[in-house]
Amino acid sequence: MELDTDKIDQAVLALLSLGRHDGYRVWKGFDWAVMNRLHEHGYITDPVSKAHSVLLTEEGARESERLLCELFGWPQDAR
């Protein structure tokens, strides 16, 4: 099966919001290829380091929150 890497990247970016701490810092426990693509799009700092976390950029933080709501939030009238 061929996977849609854009959808995977969106889901990972959304999930990074859940581990956010110390401002824009997030844990980098996801697939390296995905993390590299997110870095190439300017959403996170370079994941290639010994650190266990990366920083979301301002754009990455905004997009991460938006995607979290879009992909995993309850519809407004469902609650």
Buried (B, 14 or more C-beta within 10 A) or exposed (E): EEEEEEEBBBBBBBBBBEEBEEEBBBBBEBEEEBBBBBBEBEBBBEBEEEEEBBBBBEEBBEBBBBBBEEEEEEEEEEE
